[in-house]
Amino acid sequence: SAWPRYGAVELTLTLPQVVVNGVATDPGIRVVFDDMNSNQTSQTRAIWTRTGNSLTVRFISSYGMPFYEPRFSVVLYPGQQFTGTPTLSSVKYYDLNGFPVTGPMPTASLETAR
């Protein structure tokens, strides 16, 4: 059977403290959307907002997207590093009509640039 398709996916992460040379700082972050798995027919769009240590990323598609399309990376400015691992606090899936539906629990990983 075909993968279910979603009209929107909203992911909220709790970010740990960010330090520069051991001193706490306000994180300068960039959210980079991974288009490696995008299906051109879904025409997925993405936006993000950060309030304090909470980061919310939303993926929206008028045509429906499979569960594996919403992928992104959080990139800190040079010299900054997390003191811990970001945690996935909330995941919400919506159907093509905007109604909440169930979906798979995504995985998260932390990679450190060297």
VEXDRENZA-833393 format. One record per residue: x, y, z of N, C-alpha, C, O, CB in turn. Coordinates in Angstrom, 1 decimal. Glycine has a CB too. Example, Ala and Ser with C-alpha at 12.3 -4.5 7.8 and 13.67 -1.06 7.14 Angstrom:
2
    n_x    n_y    n_z   ca_x   ca_y   ca_z    c_x    c_y    c_z    o_x    o_y    o_z   cb_x   cb_y   cb_z
   13.2   -5.7    7.8   12.3   -4.5    7.8   13.2   -3.3    7.8   14.2   -3.3    8.5   11.3   -4.5    9.0
   12.8   -2.2    7.1   13.7   -1.1    7.1   12.9    0.0    7.9   13.4    1.1    8.0   14.1   -0.6    5.7
This chain:
114
    n_x    n_y    n_z   ca_x   ca_y   ca_z    c_x    c_y    c_z    o_x    o_y    o_z   cb_x   cb_y   cb_z
    0.8   -1.2    0.0    0.0    0.0    0.0    0.9    1.2    0.0    2.0    1.2    0.4   -0.9    0.0    1.2
    0.3    2.3   -0.4    1.1    3.6   -0.5    1.2    4.2    0.9    0.4    4.0    1.8    0.3    4.6   -1.4
    2.3    5.0    1.0    2.5    5.8    2.3    1.4    6.7    2.5    0.9    7.3    1.5    3.9    6.5    2.3
    0.9    7.0    3.7   -0.1    8.0    4.0    0.5    9.4    3.7    1.8    9.6    3.8   -0.6    8.0    5.4
   -0.3   10.3    3.3    0.2   11.6    2.9   -0.4   12.6    3.9   -1.6   12.5    4.3   -0.1   12.0    1.4
    0.4   13.6    4.3    0.0   14.6    5.3    0.0   16.0    4.7    0.8   16.3    3.8    0.9   14.6    6.5
   -1.0   16.8    5.1   -1.1   18.2    4.7   -0.1   19.1    5.5    0.3   20.1    4.9   -2.5   18.7    4.9
    0.2   18.7    6.7    1.2   19.5    7.5    1.7   18.6    8.6    1.1   17.7    9.1    0.5   20.7    8.1
    2.9   19.0    9.0    3.6   18.3   10.1    4.3   19.5   10.9    5.0   20.3   10.4    4.7   17.3    9.6
    4.1   19.5   12.2    4.7   20.5   13.1    5.5   19.8   14.2    5.0   18.9   14.9    3.5   21.3   13.8
    6.8   20.1   14.2    7.7   19.5   15.2    8.2   20.6   16.1    8.6   21.7   15.7    8.9   18.8   14.4
    8.2   20.3   17.4    8.7   21.3   18.4    9.9   20.6   19.1    9.8   19.5   19.6    7.6   21.8   19.4
   11.0   21.3   19.2   12.2   20.8   19.9   12.5   21.8   21.1   12.3   23.0   21.0   13.4   20.7   18.9
   13.0   21.2   22.1   13.6   22.0   23.2   15.1   21.9   23.1   15.7   20.9   23.1   13.1   21.4   24.7
   15.6   23.1   22.9   17.1   23.3   22.7   17.8   23.4   24.0   17.3   24.1   24.9   17.4   24.4   21.7
   18.9   22.8   24.2   19.7   23.0   25.4   20.5   24.3   25.3   20.4   25.0   24.3   20.8   21.8   25.5
   21.1   24.7   26.4   21.8   25.9   26.4   23.0   25.9   25.4   23.5   24.9   25.1   22.4   26.2   27.9
   23.3   27.1   24.9   24.4   27.2   23.9   25.5   28.0   24.6   25.3   29.0   25.3   23.9   27.9   22.6
   26.7   27.6   24.4   27.9   28.2   24.9   28.9   28.6   23.9   29.0   27.9   22.8   28.5   27.4   26.1
   29.7   29.6   24.1   30.9   29.9   23.3   32.0   30.0   24.3   32.1   30.8   25.2   30.7   31.3   22.5
   33.0   29.1   24.1   34.1   29.0   25.1   33.7   28.8   26.5   34.3   29.4   27.4   35.0   30.2   24.9
   32.6   28.0   26.7   32.1   27.8   28.1   31.2   28.8   28.6   30.7   28.7   29.8   33.3   27.6   29.0
   31.0   29.9   27.9   30.1   31.0   28.4   28.8   31.0   27.7   28.7   30.9   26.5   30.8   32.4   28.2
   27.7   31.0   28.5   26.3   30.9   27.9   26.1   32.1   27.0   26.5   33.3   27.3   25.3   30.9   29.1
   25.4   31.9   25.9   25.1   32.9   25.0   23.8   32.7   24.3   23.2   31.5   24.4   26.2   33.0   23.9
   23.2   33.7   23.8   21.9   33.5   23.0   22.3   32.8   21.7   23.1   33.3   21.0   21.2   34.9   22.8
   21.6   31.7   21.4   22.1   31.0   20.2   21.7   31.7   18.9   20.6   32.2   18.7   21.4   29.6   20.2
   22.7   31.7   18.0   22.5   32.2   16.7   22.3   30.9   15.9   23.2   30.2   15.5   23.7   33.1   16.1
   21.0   30.6   15.5   20.7   29.4   14.8   20.3   29.6   13.4   19.7   30.7   13.1   19.7   28.5   15.6
   20.5   28.6   12.6   19.9   28.6   11.3   19.2   27.2   11.2   19.7   26.2   11.7   20.9   28.7   10.1
   18.0   27.2   10.5   17.3   25.9   10.2   17.5   25.7    8.7   17.1   26.5    7.9   15.8   26.0   10.7
   18.1   24.6    8.4   18.4   24.2    7.0   17.4   23.0    6.7   17.5   22.0    7.3   19.9   23.8    6.8
   16.6   23.2    5.7   15.7   22.2    5.3   16.3   21.3    4.3   17.0   21.7    3.3   14.4   22.8    4.7
   16.2   20.0    4.6   16.8   18.9    3.7   15.8   18.6    2.6   14.8   18.0    2.8   17.1   17.7    4.6
   16.3   18.9    1.4   15.4   18.6    0.2   15.8   17.3   -0.5   15.4   17.1   -1.6   15.4   19.8   -0.7
   16.7   16.6    0.1   17.2   15.4   -0.5   16.1   14.3   -0.7   16.2   13.6   -1.7   18.3   14.8    0.3
   15.1   14.3    0.2   14.0   13.3    0.1   12.7   13.9   -0.5   11.7   13.2   -0.5   13.8   12.7    1.4
   12.8   15.2   -0.9   11.5   15.8   -1.3   11.0   15.2   -2.6   11.7   14.9   -3.5   11.8   17.3   -1.5
    9.7   15.1   -2.6    9.0   14.7   -3.8    8.5   15.9   -4.5    7.7   16.7   -3.9    7.9   13.6   -3.5
    8.9   16.2   -5.7    8.5   17.5   -6.3    7.0   17.6   -6.4    6.5   18.8   -6.4    9.1   17.5   -7.7
    6.2   16.6   -6.5    4.8   16.7   -6.6    4.1   17.2   -5.3    3.0   17.7   -5.4    4.2   15.4   -7.0
    4.8   17.0   -4.1    4.2   17.5   -2.9    4.3   19.0   -2.7    3.5   19.5   -1.9    4.8   16.7   -1.7
    5.3   19.6   -3.3    5.5   21.1   -3.2    5.5   21.5   -1.7    4.7   22.5   -1.4    4.4   21.8   -4.0
    6.2   20.9   -0.9    6.3   21.2    0.5    7.0   22.5    0.8    8.0   22.8    0.2    7.0   20.0    1.3
    6.4   23.3    1.7    7.0   24.5    2.1    7.3   24.4    3.6    6.6   23.6    4.3    6.0   25.7    1.8
    8.2   25.2    4.1    8.6   25.0    5.5    8.9   26.4    6.1    9.4   27.3    5.5    9.8   24.1    5.7
    8.5   26.6    7.4    8.8   27.8    8.2    9.2   27.4    9.6    8.9   26.2   10.0    7.5   28.7    8.2
    9.9   28.2   10.3   10.3   27.9   11.7   10.3   29.2   12.5   10.4   30.3   12.0   11.7   27.3   11.7
   10.1   29.0   13.8   10.1   30.1   14.8   10.8   29.6   16.0   10.8   28.4   16.4    8.6   30.5   15.1
   11.5   30.5   16.7   12.2   30.2   18.0   11.7   31.2   19.0   11.8   32.4   18.8   13.7   30.1   17.8
   11.3   30.6   20.2   11.0   31.5   21.3   11.8   30.9   22.5   11.5   29.8   23.0    9.5   31.5   21.6
   12.8   31.6   23.0   13.6   31.1   24.1   14.3   29.8   23.6   15.0   29.8   22.6   12.8   30.8   25.3
   14.1   28.7   24.4   14.8   27.5   24.0   13.8   26.5   23.2   14.1   25.3   23.1   15.3   26.8   25.2
   12.7   27.0   22.8   11.7   26.2   22.0   11.8   26.6   20.5   11.7   27.7   20.2   10.3   26.5   22.6
   12.0   25.6   19.7   12.1   25.7   18.3   10.9   24.9   17.6   10.8   23.7   17.9   13.4   25.3   17.7
   10.1   25.6   16.9    9.0   24.9   16.2    9.2   25.0   14.7    9.4   26.1   14.1    7.6   25.6   16.6
    9.1   23.9   14.0    9.3   23.8   12.6    8.0   23.2   12.0    7.6   22.2   12.4   10.6   22.9   12.2
    7.5   23.9   10.9    6.3   23.5   10.3    6.5   23.2    8.8    7.1   24.0    8.1    5.1   24.5   10.5
    6.0   22.1    8.4    6.1   21.7    6.9    4.6   21.7    6.5    3.8   21.1    7.1    6.8   20.3    6.7
    4.4   22.3    5.3    3.0   22.4    4.8    3.0   22.0    3.3    3.9   22.4    2.6    2.4   23.8    5.0
    2.0   21.2    2.9    1.9   20.8    1.5    0.4   20.7    1.2   -0.4   20.1    1.8    2.5   19.4    1.3
    0.0   21.4    0.1   -1.4   21.4   -0.4   -1.7   20.1   -1.1   -2.9   19.7   -1.2   -1.6   22.5   -1.4
   -0.6   19.3   -1.5   -0.8   18.1   -2.2   -0.6   16.8   -1.4   -0.9   15.7   -1.8    0.1   18.1   -3.4
   -0.1   17.0   -0.2    0.2   15.9    0.7    1.7   15.5    0.6    2.2   15.4   -0.5   -0.7   14.7    0.4
    2.3   15.2    1.7    3.7   14.8    1.8    3.8   13.5    2.5    3.1   13.3    3.5    4.6   15.9    2.4
    4.7   12.6    2.1    4.9   11.4    2.9    5.6   11.7    4.2    6.3   12.8    4.3    5.7   10.3    2.1
    5.6   10.8    5.2    6.1   11.1    6.5    7.6   11.4    6.5    8.1   12.0    7.4    5.8    9.9    7.4
    8.3   10.9    5.5    9.8   11.0    5.5   10.3   12.3    4.9   11.5   12.6    5.0   10.4    9.9    4.7
    9.4   13.2    4.4    9.8   14.4    3.8   10.2   15.5    4.8   11.2   16.2    4.5    8.8   14.9    2.9
    9.6   15.6    5.9    9.9   16.7    6.8   11.3   16.5    7.5   11.3   15.9    8.6    8.8   16.9    7.8
   12.3   16.9    6.9   13.7   16.8    7.4   14.4   18.1    7.5   14.2   18.9    6.6   14.5   15.7    6.6
   15.1   18.3    8.5   15.9   19.6    8.7   17.0   19.4    9.6   17.1   18.5   10.3   14.9   20.7    9.1
   17.9   20.4    9.6   19.0   20.5   10.5   19.0   21.8   11.2   18.6   22.8   10.6   20.4   20.3    9.7
   19.5   21.8   12.5   19.7   23.0   13.2   21.2   23.3   13.3   21.9   22.5   13.7   19.1   22.9   14.7
   21.6   24.4   12.7   23.0   24.8   12.6   23.3   26.0   13.5   22.6   27.0   13.3   23.4   25.0   11.1
   24.3   25.8   14.3   24.7   27.0   15.2   25.7   27.8   14.5   26.4   27.3   13.5   25.3   26.4   16.5
   25.9   29.0   14.9   26.9   29.9   14.3   28.3   29.3   14.7   28.4   28.6   15.7   26.7   31.4   14.8
   29.3   29.7   13.9   30.7   29.2   14.2   31.1   29.5   15.7   30.8   30.6   16.2   31.7   29.7   13.3
   31.7   28.5   16.3   32.2   28.8   17.7   31.1   28.4   18.8   31.5   28.3   19.9   32.6   30.2   17.9
   29.9   28.3   18.4   28.8   28.0   19.4   28.7   26.4   19.5   28.9   25.7   18.5   27.5   28.6   19.0
   28.3   26.0   20.6   27.9   24.5   20.8   26.9   24.3   21.8   26.7   25.1   22.8   29.2   23.7   21.1
   26.1   23.3   21.6   25.1   22.9   22.6   25.7   22.3   23.8   26.8   21.6   23.7   24.0   22.0   22.0
   25.1   22.5   25.0   25.6   21.8   26.2   25.0   20.5   26.4   25.4   19.7   27.3   25.4   22.7   27.5
   24.0   20.1   25.6   23.4   18.8   25.7   22.8   18.5   24.3   23.1   19.1   23.3   22.3   18.8   26.8
   21.8   17.6   24.3   21.2   17.2   23.1   19.8   17.8   23.0   19.0   17.7   23.9   21.1   15.6   23.0
   19.5   18.4   21.8   18.1   18.9   21.6   17.1   17.7   21.8   17.4   16.6   21.4   17.9   19.6   20.3
   15.9   18.0   22.3   14.9   16.9   22.5   13.7   17.3   21.7   13.3   18.4   21.6   14.6   16.7   24.0
   13.1   16.3   21.1   11.8   16.4   20.4   10.7   16.5   21.4   10.4   15.4   22.1   11.6   15.3   19.4
   10.0   17.6   21.6    9.0   17.8   22.6    7.6   17.5   22.1    6.7   17.0   22.9    9.0   19.2   23.1
    7.4   17.7   20.8    6.0   17.5   20.3    6.1   17.3   18.8    6.9   17.9   18.1    5.1   18.8   20.6
    5.2   16.4   18.3    5.0   16.2   16.9    3.5   16.1   16.6    2.8   15.4   17.2    5.7   14.8   16.4
    3.1   16.9   15.6    1.7   16.9   15.3    1.6   16.8   13.8    2.3   17.4   13.0    1.0   18.3   15.7
    0.7   15.9   13.4    0.4   15.6   12.0   -1.0   16.1   11.7   -1.9   16.0   12.5    0.5   14.1   11.6
   -1.2   16.6   10.4   -2.5   17.1   10.0   -2.8   16.5    8.6   -1.9   16.3    7.8   -2.6   18.6    9.9
   -4.1   16.2    8.4   -4.4   15.7    7.0   -4.6   16.8    6.0   -4.3   18.0    6.4   -5.8   14.9    7.1
   -4.9   16.5    4.8   -5.0   17.6    3.8   -6.1   18.6    4.0   -6.1   19.7    3.4   -5.2   16.9    2.4
   -7.0   18.3    5.0   -8.1   19.3    5.3   -7.7   20.0    6.6   -8.5   20.9    7.1   -9.4   18.6    5.5
   -6.6   19.8    7.2   -6.1   20.5    8.4   -6.6   19.9    9.7   -6.4   20.5   10.7   -6.7   21.9    8.3
   -7.1   18.7    9.6   -7.5   18.0   10.9   -6.4   17.2   11.4   -5.7   16.6   10.7   -8.8   17.1   10.6
   -6.2   17.2   12.8   -5.2   16.4   13.4   -5.4   14.9   13.1   -6.5   14.4   13.2   -5.2   16.6   14.9
   -4.3   14.2   12.8   -4.3   12.8   12.6   -3.0   12.2   13.3   -2.1   12.9   13.7   -4.3   12.4   11.0
   -3.0   10.9   13.4   -1.8   10.2   13.9   -0.8   10.0   12.9   -1.1    9.9   11.7   -2.2    8.9   14.6
    0.5   10.0   13.3    1.6    9.7   12.4    2.7    9.1   13.1    2.7    9.0   14.4    2.0   11.0   11.7
    3.8    8.7   12.4    4.9    8.0   13.1    5.7    9.0   13.9    5.7   10.2   13.7    5.8    7.3   12.1
    6.4    8.4   14.9    7.3    9.2   15.8    8.6    9.3   15.0    9.2    8.3   14.7    7.5    8.6   17.2
    9.0   10.6   14.7   10.3   10.7   13.9   11.5   10.5   14.8   11.4   10.4   16.0   10.3   12.1   13.3
   12.6   10.3   14.2   13.8   10.1   14.9   14.6   11.4   14.8   14.5   12.2   13.9   14.7    8.9   14.4
   15.4   11.6   15.8   16.3   12.8   15.8   17.7   12.4   16.1   18.0   11.4   16.9   15.8   13.9   16.9
   18.7   13.1   15.5   20.1   12.7   15.8   20.9   14.0   15.9   20.5   15.1   15.4   20.7   11.8   14.7
   22.0   13.9   16.7   22.8   15.1   16.9   24.2   14.8   16.2   24.8   13.8   16.6   23.0   15.4   18.4
   24.6   15.7   15.3   25.9   15.5   14.7   26.7   16.8   15.0   26.1   17.9   14.9   25.8   15.2   13.2
   28.0   16.6   15.3   28.8   17.8   15.6   29.8   17.9   14.5   30.5   17.0   14.2   29.5   17.6   17.0
   29.9   19.1   13.9   30.8   19.4   12.9   32.2   19.4   13.5   32.4   19.9   14.6   30.5   20.7   12.1
   33.2   18.9   12.8   34.6   18.9   13.3   35.5   19.8   12.5   36.6   19.9   12.7   35.1   17.5   13.4
